Amino acid sequence: MAAGGMAGIAYGVAERSARESGMQAVHGGLPPPPSHARHPGSGAFGDGGGYSYPQDSERGSRSAFNPLGMPAAGSRSPSRSARDPYADDHYPQIYAANPRNSNSMLGIVNPNEIVDDGDDGLDYSRRSRHNSIPGASNTDRAAKGAAGAAVTAAAVAKAASGDEGAGGLFDNGSTEEKSAWMAQQSSKSKRWRWAISILAVLIIIGAVVGGVVGSRVANSHGGKSNGGGSGGGGRGSSSGDDGGDLSINSQEIKDLLNNPNLHKVFPGIDYTPLNTQYPACLTNPPSQNNITRDVAVLSQLTNKIRLYGTDCNQTQMVLHSISQLDMTSEIKVWLGVWQDNNATTNARQLEQMWGILEKYGDNPFEGIIVANEVLFRQQFTVASLGELLGEVRANLTKKGLHLPVATSDLGDDWTQALADDSDYIMANVHPFFSGTRAAEAADWTYSFWKNHDGLFWKSDKSKNIISETGWPTGGGEDCGGASTCPYPAVAGIDELNTFMADWVCQALENGTNYFWFEAFDEPWKVVYNTPGEEWEDKWGLMDADRNLKDGVKIPNCGGKTVS
């Protein structure tokens, strides 16, 4: 009997502590990215205070270049890899949860096989945690615990009463009469059963109540880190919407805001909400609350958010988040429209763009960026891209909408013809992929930007934007296409800090406009990593759960912020 009672308690505890799925489970066991020592001689821009590093005009902004400046085989863009996330094919769901298999007969004990058991009728058969309480949410642990306690108490009471009825689960059908001595022993046995059953019920109820209280306390403090982290649910779990629509008045959002480690010093941030890769989002959609949490964090870094595509309602969800945070007058969005060599994808993206503009108008947006790096990927020609930009611009005019229409591509893919067709010059310039060490990265970036794209700059300085620049926090070294080099670009937190220290405040002071790539790691991009080049998923200032990475120091620029 004691063995049977403890088996029931152990089963209940195991059920309550079954592991939940989600991105937190994925990240929990990952070590932090490696950190590398800063290169000697890391400095600012020279005595003149500008970007004085002598530019090698033959070195491009592509992801890999050989010493002669020619594109290396297999070069890739840091923002997009060989496979396009917006294409109409599925990519491996390597982060999908791996639910534990359940054996429905696990733990069943036949009381008739136990001598003097006395617990006949108590069913220990394990039920699936997904169907034991119909309609229960996976995250509604309090409701599950209460229902489980009720079921268990009823079962124990039934066992104590000895009223099992005919045909019980392990009923042996015996009809032998009991002797007077047996009747006396039965009476004593019943009293013992009642006493032990009541004790078992109290233990189970105590365990349930303790689990529920502990869970709620953990949830109220979950997600916080020493580095001024997210304070909320992980970005990888859609269950973040269970608590209602977060807003500026939500305590969780209040906890996220006013992070002393974040500074609004970036003119723009490149942002892709988690779980917005089509068609995977049809079965694993993005979470509105997680995007609201993201935007709350982004609002402390920038006042302009650049998106790459329209799939999976990402634009609508970002705009909703901005509204919920009462920041519609503070934050503007660059509406991104993904384009590639897939006609279905291109048509879908454009159709969604027009639907968004019809619903929201032009006020929430800073402009429209049609396509990213399609010239680098050789999926459009300058002529066909220019034609598309012209069509979008003409339709905007017909609809009475007033927004600039631009495209973004690598710094050395810009031509005068493309500049004439685009309302903004937007060049992706990544010093890391040129093989430039961190101590010289800031000087190299501005020199490349000026020498390669300065000829096409608009007279309005605000319309000239480095649309991507950043530094990975781990994953290897890059020699710009060469097999070896004495001073490679090293992916690391110290190197990121060096680049930011030499770039961010100087750019803010002299008015260099750029989008930082990026705020958060994108774990799904691990599929693009290769041995020795494992940085595709590590470009964030923060990890995927909005925790500022250990050691990352965002410059405060003496309190100066973007306007």
MARTIRO-214096 format. One line per field, with one value per residue (C-alpha): residue in one letter; x, y, z. Coordinates in nm, 2 decimals. Layout:
BEGIN
r	c(a,...)
px	c(X,...)
py	c(Y,...)
pz	c(Z,...)
//
This chain:
BEGIN
r	c(m,a,a,g,g,m,a,g,i,a,y,g,v,a,e,r,s,a,r,e,s,g,m,q,a,v,h,g,g,l,p,p,p,p,s,h,a,r,h,p,g,s,g,a,f,g,d,g,g,g,y,s,y,p,q,d,s,e,r,g,s,r,s,a,f,n,p,l,g,m,p,a,a,g,s,r,s,p,s,r,s,a,r,d,p,y,a,d,d,h,y,p,q,i,y,a,a,n,p,r,n,s,n,s,m,l,g,i,v,n,p,n,e,i,v,d,d,g,d,d,g,l,d,y,s,r,r,s,r,h,n,s,i,p,g,a,s,n,t,d,r,a,a,k,g,a,a,g,a,a,v,t,a,a,a,v,a,k,a,a,s,g,d,e,g,a,g,g,l,f,d,n,g,s,t,e,e,k,s,a,w,m,a,q,q,s,s,k,s,k,r,w,r,w,a,i,s,i,l,a,v,l,i,i,i,g,a,v,v,g,g,v,v,g,s,r,v,a,n,s,h,g,g,k,s,n,g,g,g,s,g,g,g,g,r,g,s,s,s,g,d,d,g,g,d,l,s,i,n,s,q,e,i,k,d,l,l,n,n,p,n,l,h,k,v,f,p,g,i,d,y,t,p,l,n,t,q,y,p,a,c,l,t,n,p,p,s,q,n,n,i,t,r,d,v,a,v,l,s,q,l,t,n,k,i,r,l,y,g,t,d,c,n,q,t,q,m,v,l,h,s,i,s,q,l,d,m,t,s,e,i,k,v,w,l,g,v,w,q,d,n,n,a,t,t,n,a,r,q,l,e,q,m,w,g,i,l,e,k,y,g,d,n,p,f,e,g,i,i,v,a,n,e,v,l,f,r,q,q,f,t,v,a,s,l,g,e,l,l,g,e,v,r,a,n,l,t,k,k,g,l,h,l,p,v,a,t,s,d,l,g,d,d,w,t,q,a,l,a,d,d,s,d,y,i,m,a,n,v,h,p,f,f,s,g,t,r,a,a,e,a,a,d,w,t,y,s,f,w,k,n,h,d,g,l,f,w,k,s,d,k,s,k,n,i,i,s,e,t,g,w,p,t,g,g,g,e,d,c,g,g,a,s,t,c,p,y,p,a,v,a,g,i,d,e,l,n,t,f,m,a,d,w,v,c,q,a,l,e,n,g,t,n,y,f,w,f,e,a,f,d,e,p,w,k,v,v,y,n,t,p,g,e,e,w,e,d,k,w,g,l,m,d,a,d,r,n,l,k,d,g,v,k,i,p,n,c,g,g,k,t,v,s)
px	c(0.00,0.28,0.45,0.14,0.07,0.42,0.40,0.10,0.26,0.58,0.37,0.18,0.51,0.65,0.35,0.37,0.74,0.73,0.95,0.78,0.89,1.02,1.33,1.43,1.49,1.70,1.92,1.95,2.24,2.43,2.76,2.82,3.01,3.38,3.54,3.88,4.12,4.12,4.39,4.67,4.65,4.28,4.20,3.96,3.98,4.31,4.40,4.16,3.86,3.73,3.76,4.12,4.21,4.37,4.12,4.23,3.99,4.00,3.86,3.49,3.21,3.12,3.14,3.47,3.74,4.09,4.39,4.34,3.99,3.81,3.51,3.60,3.41,3.11,3.10,2.78,2.60,2.60,2.23,2.12,2.28,2.25,1.90,1.65,1.42,1.13,1.14,0.85,1.03,1.06,1.39,1.48,1.29,1.60,1.46,1.13,1.05,1.11,0.82,0.87,0.70,0.44,0.36,-0.01,0.05,0.36,0.31,0.01,0.01,-0.24,-0.33,-0.44,-0.08,0.03,-0.01,-0.24,-0.23,-0.56,-0.56,-0.79,-0.95,-0.69,-0.60,-0.23,-0.24,-0.06,-0.26,-0.11,-0.04,-0.20,-0.53,-0.56,-0.75,-0.93,-0.88,-0.61,-0.33,0.02,0.11,-0.19,-0.02,-0.24,-0.56,-0.39,-0.27,-0.62,-0.79,-0.53,-0.57,-0.95,-0.91,-0.65,-0.86,-1.17,-0.97,-0.83,-1.17,-1.31,-1.03,-1.08,-1.45,-1.39,-1.68,-1.53,-1.83,-1.84,-1.59,-1.32,-0.99,-0.84,-1.15,-1.10,-1.47,-1.43,-1.76,-1.63,-1.79,-1.57,-1.54,-1.61,-1.24,-1.19,-1.48,-1.30,-0.97,-1.16,-1.29,-0.94,-0.81,-1.07,-0.97,-0.61,-0.70,-0.89,-0.61,-0.34,-0.56,-0.63,-0.26,-0.19,-0.45,-0.29,0.06,-0.07,-0.26,0.04,0.26,0.01,-0.03,0.35,0.41,0.15,0.28,0.64,0.55,0.38,0.67,0.92,0.71,0.69,1.08,1.16,1.38,1.59,1.97,2.26,2.31,1.98,1.79,1.45,1.25,0.98,0.91,1.16,1.13,1.10,0.77,0.44,0.29,0.40,0.05,-0.13,-0.12,-0.31,-0.20,0.10,0.11,0.29,0.09,0.20,0.44,0.65,0.70,0.77,1.05,1.19,1.21,1.47,1.75,2.06,2.28,2.10,2.15,1.96,2.27,2.18,2.02,1.84,1.83,1.79,1.52,1.36,1.10,1.14,0.93,0.86,1.00,0.74,0.59,0.72,0.52,0.19,0.24,0.48,0.36,0.53,0.41,0.26,0.37,0.73,0.74,0.61,0.88,1.14,1.01,1.02,1.39,1.46,1.30,1.60,1.85,1.69,1.39,1.39,1.33,1.42,1.23,1.32,0.98,0.61,0.54,0.37,0.21,0.54,0.48,0.13,0.26,0.54,0.30,0.06,0.35,0.45,0.08,0.06,0.37,0.23,0.54,0.37,0.52,0.87,0.94,0.91,0.94,1.12,0.88,1.08,0.96,1.16,1.24,1.43,1.41,1.08,0.79,0.54,0.73,0.78,0.41,0.30,0.54,0.42,0.05,0.10,0.28,-0.02,-0.26,-0.05,-0.04,-0.41,-0.48,-0.22,-0.15,0.19,0.22,0.38,0.66,0.99,0.99,0.99,1.29,1.21,1.46,1.79,2.10,1.92,2.21,2.47,2.27,2.23,1.85,1.77,1.95,1.99,1.73,1.47,1.52,1.49,1.17,1.02,1.11,0.95,0.63,0.60,0.66,0.40,0.14,0.21,0.14,-0.19,-0.30,-0.20,0.07,0.39,0.69,1.04,1.11,1.46,1.66,1.96,2.26,2.63,2.84,3.03,2.71,2.59,2.60,2.48,2.19,2.07,2.12,1.90,1.62,1.64,1.53,1.80,2.15,2.15,2.47,2.55,2.91,3.06,3.42,3.42,3.39,3.67,3.90,3.97,4.07,3.84,4.10,4.07,3.71,3.56,3.81,3.77,3.39,3.37,3.65,3.48,3.14,3.29,3.52,3.28,2.94,3.03,3.00,2.63,2.53,2.22,2.26,2.04,2.28,2.00,1.92,2.26,2.25,2.48,2.19,2.39,2.70,2.78,3.01,2.95,3.02,3.15,3.21,3.56,3.79,3.77,4.06,3.86,3.90,4.26,4.33,4.54,4.63,4.84,4.56,4.22,3.88,3.79,3.43,3.41,3.26,3.58,3.61,3.24,3.31,3.62,3.42,3.13,3.37,3.54,3.23,2.90,2.97,3.18,2.90,2.65,2.86,2.93,2.59,2.68,2.35,2.34,2.14,2.30,2.30,2.15,1.99,1.91,2.07,1.87,1.90,1.74,2.03,2.25,2.15,2.39,2.69,2.98,3.29,3.51,3.25,2.98,2.87,2.55,2.34,2.56,2.53,2.30,2.40,2.16,2.09,1.76,1.59,1.68,1.96,2.25,2.54,2.80,3.07,2.89,2.92,2.70,2.85,2.65,2.81,2.81,2.43,2.38,2.10,1.96,1.69)
py	c(0.00,0.24,0.16,0.22,0.56,0.68,0.57,0.79,1.09,1.05,1.03,1.35,1.54,1.41,1.53,1.88,1.92,1.80,2.02,2.29,2.36,2.69,2.89,2.91,2.54,2.57,2.85,2.72,2.48,2.69,2.84,3.22,3.31,3.33,3.66,3.78,4.03,4.37,4.43,4.65,5.01,5.02,5.39,5.65,5.81,5.99,6.34,6.50,6.34,6.20,5.87,5.90,5.54,5.52,5.34,5.06,5.14,4.79,4.63,4.58,4.54,4.19,3.91,3.78,3.93,3.82,4.05,4.18,4.29,4.03,3.85,3.52,3.20,3.14,3.49,3.56,3.86,3.89,3.97,3.69,3.36,3.14,3.03,3.31,3.30,3.44,3.17,2.92,2.62,2.49,2.51,2.26,2.32,2.25,2.45,2.26,2.12,1.75,1.64,1.35,1.03,0.89,0.53,0.52,0.20,0.33,0.30,0.07,-0.16,-0.46,-0.44,-0.81,-0.90,-0.72,-0.91,-0.72,-0.42,-0.27,-0.01,-0.20,0.04,0.32,0.38,0.46,0.45,0.75,0.98,1.20,1.55,1.69,1.52,1.47,1.80,1.89,2.25,2.33,2.55,2.42,2.72,2.71,2.52,2.65,2.51,2.18,2.15,2.22,1.97,1.71,1.75,1.70,1.39,1.24,1.32,1.16,0.85,0.82,0.87,0.60,0.36,0.43,0.36,0.02,0.09,-0.02,-0.16,-0.46,-0.49,-0.26,-0.22,-0.51,-0.68,-1.05,-1.12,-1.31,-1.38,-1.57,-1.49,-1.34,-1.50,-1.31,-1.28,-1.15,-0.90,-0.77,-0.74,-0.56,-0.31,-0.23,-0.22,0.03,0.26,0.24,0.30,0.61,0.75,0.68,0.81,1.14,1.18,1.11,1.37,1.63,1.56,1.58,1.90,2.06,1.96,2.11,2.44,2.46,2.40,2.66,2.93,2.85,2.87,3.21,3.35,3.22,3.37,3.71,3.72,3.52,3.63,3.89,3.88,4.05,4.24,4.42,4.16,4.12,4.08,3.90,3.58,3.44,3.56,3.20,3.11,3.21,3.15,3.50,3.62,3.42,3.71,3.95,4.23,4.40,4.78,5.08,5.02,4.66,4.60,4.38,4.66,4.91,4.68,4.66,5.03,5.27,5.01,5.20,4.98,5.08,5.42,5.57,5.64,5.44,5.63,5.31,4.93,4.64,4.41,4.08,3.97,3.61,3.34,3.56,3.32,3.21,2.95,2.83,3.10,2.94,2.67,2.86,3.22,3.52,3.64,3.98,4.03,3.92,4.18,4.44,4.35,4.38,4.72,4.83,4.74,4.89,5.22,5.26,5.22,5.40,5.59,5.41,5.04,4.89,4.57,4.34,4.19,4.19,3.82,3.68,4.01,4.13,4.49,4.50,4.36,4.60,4.89,4.75,4.73,5.09,5.19,4.99,5.16,5.51,5.57,5.65,6.00,5.87,5.56,5.54,5.22,5.16,4.93,4.64,4.45,4.13,4.04,3.76,3.54,3.37,3.53,3.40,3.55,3.88,3.92,3.82,4.07,4.35,4.27,4.26,4.60,4.76,4.61,4.75,5.10,5.09,5.01,5.23,5.51,5.66,5.83,5.54,5.50,5.67,5.51,5.19,4.97,4.74,4.45,4.39,4.28,4.15,4.29,4.11,3.79,3.86,3.81,4.15,4.38,4.75,4.81,4.56,4.68,5.05,4.96,4.80,5.10,5.33,5.13,5.13,5.51,5.58,5.37,5.56,5.88,5.75,5.65,5.99,5.84,6.03,5.80,5.77,5.45,5.31,4.98,4.86,4.66,4.61,4.92,4.83,4.74,5.10,5.28,5.61,5.45,5.28,5.60,5.78,5.53,5.52,5.81,5.71,5.57,5.26,5.06,4.76,4.80,4.53,4.57,4.22,4.06,4.27,4.10,4.44,4.40,4.57,4.85,4.98,4.89,5.23,5.41,5.14,5.16,5.53,5.54,5.26,5.43,5.76,5.63,5.38,5.55,5.92,5.99,5.89,6.06,6.28,6.65,6.59,6.42,6.24,6.04,5.87,5.57,5.28,5.03,4.76,4.77,4.57,4.31,3.94,3.84,3.50,3.23,3.26,3.49,3.63,3.73,3.89,3.59,3.51,3.17,3.33,3.68,3.83,4.05,3.89,4.03,3.84,3.77,3.86,4.08,4.28,4.34,4.45,4.70,4.83,4.89,5.06,5.27,5.40,5.44,5.51,5.85,5.98,5.90,6.06,6.38,6.42,6.31,5.98,5.80,5.42,5.12,4.89,4.52,4.41,4.43,4.06,3.73,3.53,3.17,3.03,3.14,2.87,2.66,2.89,2.84,2.64,2.50,2.79,3.05,3.01,3.37,3.40,3.37,3.59,3.95,4.08,4.32,4.10,3.73,3.60,3.66,4.04,4.00,4.23,4.00,3.97,4.23,4.43,4.81,5.04,5.39,5.66,5.94,6.18,6.16,6.27,6.08,6.05,6.30)
pz	c(0.00,0.09,-0.23,-0.43,-0.26,-0.32,-0.69,-0.73,-0.57,-0.78,-1.09,-1.00,-0.94,-1.27,-1.45,-1.30,-1.37,-1.73,-1.94,-2.15,-2.51,-2.64,-2.72,-2.36,-2.36,-2.67,-2.53,-2.18,-2.26,-2.50,-2.39,-2.44,-2.76,-2.73,-2.65,-2.79,-2.66,-2.83,-3.08,-2.97,-3.09,-3.10,-3.14,-3.27,-3.61,-3.59,-3.49,-3.72,-3.55,-3.88,-4.06,-4.16,-4.23,-4.58,-4.80,-5.03,-5.31,-5.45,-5.14,-5.16,-4.91,-5.01,-4.76,-4.89,-5.11,-5.20,-5.16,-5.52,-5.45,-5.67,-5.53,-5.38,-5.46,-5.24,-5.10,-4.90,-4.76,-4.39,-4.38,-4.62,-4.70,-5.01,-4.92,-4.90,-4.59,-4.79,-5.06,-5.09,-4.94,-4.59,-4.40,-4.13,-3.81,-3.59,-3.30,-3.29,-2.95,-2.90,-2.67,-2.45,-2.56,-2.32,-2.26,-2.16,-1.96,-1.77,-1.40,-1.40,-1.10,-1.06,-0.69,-0.70,-0.76,-0.44,-0.11,0.14,-0.09,0.01,-0.27,-0.51,-0.76,-0.76,-1.13,-1.18,-1.56,-1.70,-1.93,-2.19,-2.06,-2.38,-2.33,-1.95,-1.92,-2.25,-2.35,-2.10,-2.23,-2.20,-2.00,-1.77,-1.50,-1.22,-1.38,-1.45,-1.09,-0.95,-1.18,-1.11,-0.73,-0.77,-0.98,-0.74,-0.43,-0.59,-0.67,-0.32,-0.16,-0.38,-0.28,0.09,0.07,-0.09,-0.33,-0.66,-0.84,-1.07,-1.36,-1.22,-1.40,-1.21,-1.08,-1.04,-1.00,-0.66,-0.47,-0.17,0.17,0.44,0.78,1.10,1.16,0.81,0.86,1.18,0.99,0.71,0.95,1.08,0.73,0.63,0.92,0.81,0.45,0.54,0.76,0.50,0.21,0.39,0.45,0.08,-0.03,0.20,0.06,-0.30,-0.24,-0.07,-0.37,-0.62,-0.43,-0.38,-0.75,-0.86,-0.62,-0.72,-1.09,-1.05,-0.85,-1.11,-1.39,-1.22,-1.20,-1.51,-1.79,-1.60,-1.61,-1.46,-1.79,-1.79,-1.98,-2.12,-1.81,-2.00,-2.19,-2.43,-2.79,-2.91,-2.75,-2.89,-2.55,-2.47,-2.58,-2.31,-2.07,-2.29,-2.52,-2.36,-2.35,-2.20,-1.88,-1.84,-1.56,-1.78,-2.03,-1.76,-1.64,-1.99,-2.04,-1.88,-1.91,-1.80,-2.03,-2.34,-2.52,-2.81,-3.02,-3.34,-3.63,-3.73,-3.64,-3.89,-3.74,-3.84,-3.58,-3.47,-3.65,-3.96,-4.22,-4.47,-4.49,-4.15,-3.98,-4.09,-3.83,-3.60,-3.61,-3.45,-3.11,-3.08,-2.72,-2.81,-3.08,-2.84,-2.60,-2.88,-2.98,-2.62,-2.62,-2.96,-2.85,-2.62,-2.90,-3.20,-3.34,-3.67,-3.74,-4.07,-4.18,-4.46,-4.57,-4.54,-4.47,-4.16,-4.06,-3.93,-4.04,-3.89,-3.56,-3.54,-3.60,-3.34,-3.09,-3.15,-3.09,-2.77,-2.64,-2.73,-2.95,-3.28,-3.29,-3.17,-3.39,-3.77,-3.97,-4.30,-4.48,-4.62,-4.93,-5.00,-5.36,-5.52,-5.83,-5.71,-5.89,-5.64,-5.35,-5.52,-5.61,-5.25,-5.09,-5.31,-5.26,-4.89,-4.91,-5.08,-4.83,-4.54,-4.70,-4.77,-4.40,-4.23,-4.48,-4.51,-4.17,-3.97,-4.23,-4.30,-4.65,-4.85,-4.92,-5.22,-5.23,-5.05,-5.23,-5.54,-5.75,-5.54,-5.58,-5.95,-5.93,-6.08,-6.32,-6.26,-6.53,-6.40,-6.04,-6.16,-6.34,-6.03,-5.82,-6.07,-6.08,-5.70,-5.69,-5.96,-5.78,-5.46,-5.63,-5.78,-5.43,-5.28,-5.07,-5.02,-4.93,-5.07,-5.26,-5.23,-5.25,-5.06,-5.19,-5.13,-5.14,-5.46,-5.65,-5.67,-6.01,-6.12,-6.30,-5.98,-5.78,-6.03,-5.97,-5.59,-5.37,-5.12,-5.15,-4.92,-4.91,-4.69,-4.57,-4.34,-4.23,-4.09,-4.43,-4.57,-4.33,-4.15,-3.79,-3.53,-3.45,-3.81,-3.88,-3.82,-4.05,-4.31,-4.31,-4.37,-4.62,-4.82,-4.80,-4.92,-5.19,-5.34,-5.30,-5.25,-5.62,-5.60,-5.28,-5.27,-5.20,-4.89,-4.66,-4.47,-4.79,-4.78,-4.55,-4.47,-4.46,-4.28,-4.07,-3.75,-3.61,-3.50,-3.14,-3.21,-3.47,-3.61,-3.81,-4.16,-4.39,-4.66,-4.90,-4.83,-4.67,-4.40,-4.28,-4.00,-3.86,-3.94,-3.85,-3.54,-3.44,-3.07,-2.81,-2.74,-3.12,-3.13,-2.85,-3.03,-3.35,-3.16,-2.95,-3.26,-3.48,-3.29,-3.12,-3.41,-3.66,-3.43,-3.41,-3.78,-3.90,-4.07,-4.12,-4.09,-3.97,-3.72,-3.80,-3.55,-3.21,-3.15,-3.25,-3.51,-3.40,-3.71,-3.92,-3.76,-4.06,-4.27,-4.05,-4.18,-3.99,-3.90,-4.01,-3.74,-3.71,-3.91,-3.60,-3.37,-3.49,-3.21,-2.94,-2.74,-2.74,-2.87,-2.54,-2.53,-2.28,-2.34,-2.41,-2.13,-2.18,-2.45,-2.39,-2.59,-2.60,-2.43,-2.63,-2.33,-2.32,-2.68,-2.86,-3.21,-3.29)
//
